[in-house]
């Protein structure tokens, strides 16, 4: 194994260990919050923009994942059409408020928002709009990065200033954590690795809390195993895209 490849593993594993050692209580708190919202008939929304939108995909509609998360994941928030389009959209004031209204975020719902920097208008505004509607907010962010940058939202707030639970992805400012000799720019952004572990830890904590309350966790299984094609139909019918976008008056 080359030194560069070995360093990627050491860098990534170092971040994962840091999350395990410093964020376990927050991960358990988030899982319990989601579980109790679900048991009480409320909804669990997940969102992020740019590469952080993959947190919504990690929660939504996959084998081994909970069946009930609602992704707030429009095309504009992803990199599907252009690599910088979401960078412009996430800085626009007003967009998150529109989505909060259309998706019907309400009292005692839980809204998880992922943003490495936590400084742009979209994550900040979505947190503000969710709180105004009486929802609880979970943030996944880089505390180091966010602490070193100014908010781009008119309130001056960052995502981590507004969440009920803040989960630190333990990344460095700028996200990329590995420097190779002869290169000025760092490589190996760790937020994606961190987010995948964080999502699965929250999922496990949520399932554990549901079981502790005698509630069977609704979990999808793989449709790519022979004989499983119809197993998830009940969950698809009950939970998939479990919202109706509201029509403006």
N, C-alpha and C positions, 0 to 999 in steps of 0.2 A: 504494500500500500504506500502510495506517495505521501510525502509530508503534508501536502495541501489537502488531500482527501482525509488523512488522519485528523488534521486540524479541524475540518468541518464537523466530524463526529465529536471531537472533544468540545468544540464550541457549542454545538447543539445540545449535547448531553449535559454540559455545564449549566445551560439555561434551564433545562428540564429539572435538574436536581435543585436549582435555586427556587423554582416554582414549588416543587414538592416541599422543600424545607421551610419556605416563608409564607406560602399562600394556602396551605391546606385548610386552615380554618375558614378562610374566605370562600374557598371552593365548596366546602360543606355547607356554609351558610347560604350560598347561592342555590345549591341543589335543594335544600330544604325550603327555601322561599318559593322556588318554582313548583315543588311538589305540593305545597299547601295551597298555592293559587289554583293548581289543577284540581285538587280535591274539593275546593270551594266553588268550582264552576267558572273560574276566571281563565284568561288566556295568557299564553307565553309567546311574546314576540322576540324575534332576533333580527339584528340589522348591522350593517357596516358598509362602508364605501371603499372604492378602490380594491386593493388586495384584501382588506378587512372584510369584504363581503363574503369571503370564503368561510367565515365563521357561521354565517347563516346556512350555507350549503352543508357545512359539517354537522349542523344540528338537524337539518331538514331532509326527510325522505330517504334515509339510507339504512341499510341493514345494520342492526345493532343499535339503532338510534331510537329515541322516543318518537312516537307517532304524532304528538300534538303541537310541536313548535310551529309558529306561524312566521314565515320569513317575510320581512319587509325588504324586498330585494328587486327593485325595478332595474331595467336595463341600464338606465343612466348612472346607476351606482356601481356598475361593474366595468370591466375593461373589454367587454364584448365588442363594442363598436370602434373604440379608439383608445389607446393607452393613456391619454391625458384628459379625455372627456369627463371622467368621474372626478378628476382633480378640480375642474372648473365647477362642476355641479355641487360638490361638497362644500364649496365656499359661498354658494348662493344663499342669502337669507330668504326664508319663506318656504323653501322646498320641503323641509322636514315637517313643518306645520301642516302642509297639504297632505302629506302621507299619513300623519297621525290622525287627521280627520277622515281620510278615505278608508283607512284600515279600521277605524273605530276603536282606537286604544281608549280604554276606560278605567274606571275606578277598580283598584285592587288587581288589575292585570300586572304582569311583570314584563319589562322591556329590557332585553340585554343588548347593549350597544358596544361594538368593537371598533376601536380607533387607536392606532399606535401612538399618534401624537396627541389626540384628543383636543386639538386646537381649532378645528375648522367648524364652520357654521352648522353643517349637517348633524354631526353627533351631538354638539352642544344644544342645538335647537330641538333635536328629537328628545333629549333628556329633559329639557325645560318643558316641552309640550306634554310629555308623558307625566311628569310630576304635576303639572297644572290639571291634568285629567284624573289625578288620584292614583296613578300607577306607580309601582316601585321600579327603580332603575338599577341594573347591574352593569358595571363598566368593565371591559377588558382593555387595558391600555398599558403603555410603557410609562411608569411613573418617572423614571429618569429623563426620558425624552420630553415628556409633558412639562416637567418642572423647569426645563431649560428654555422653553419657548413661550411666547406670548400668544394669548387667544386671538383668533381671527373673528370672533363673534362680538357683536356690539356690547354684550353684557360684560365682556372681559373674563368670563368664566371658561374653564376647560371642563372636559367631560368628567375628569376625576373629582372636580369640585361639586358635582351635581348628583353623583350616584349614591344610592343607599349602600351598595356593596362595590368596592373597587378591587379588582383583581389585577395585580401587577404581572405583566408578561415577562418581567425581569430582563428586558432587552436594554441595549445601550442607546444613547441618543443617535439618531440616524438609522437605527435598526441593524445595519450591516456591521458585523462584529469581528470579521476576520481580515487581517491585512497581510498581503503577500509582498515579499521583497520585489521592488521594481515597479510597484503600482501605487499611485496616490489614493485612488478610491478603494474603500473597503468592499468586501464581498460577504456573502453568507448572511442575508437578513434572517433574523431568528424568530420574528413574530409569527410567521406561518407555522413553524414547528411548534412553537409555544402554544399557539391558539388551538391546534389539533389536540394536544394533551389536555389543555384546559377544558375544552368542550367535552371530552370523554370523561374527565374527572367530575365535572358538573352533572353529566348524565348519570354516572354511577351513583353519585350522592343523592340525586333526585330519586332514582329507582330504589335505593336503599331506604329512603324516607317513606316512599309510598308503601313498600313492603312492611315497614314498621307500623304502618297504619292500616294494615290488612287490605291494601289496594293493589291490584295487579298492575304493574307498569305496562302501558301499551307500547310495545317495542316491535319495530319492523324486523322481519327476517329476510334473508337474501332470496330474491326471485330467480337467481341463477343456479340454484340447486334443484335438481330434478324432484318433482313432487310438491314444490313450494309455491307454484304459480298462483294458487287461490288463497293461500293462508292469510295474506294481508288484506283481503278484500274488506273485511269489517272495519279495519282501521282506515283504509282509503276512503270508505264511505263516510265514516264519522268525522275524521280529522283533516284529510288532505285539503289544503287551501281553505281552512275552516274560517273563512270570512267572506263577506260580500262587500265589495267596494261601494261606498256610499255615493249617491248621486247628489251633486250640489243643488241646493234649493234655489 
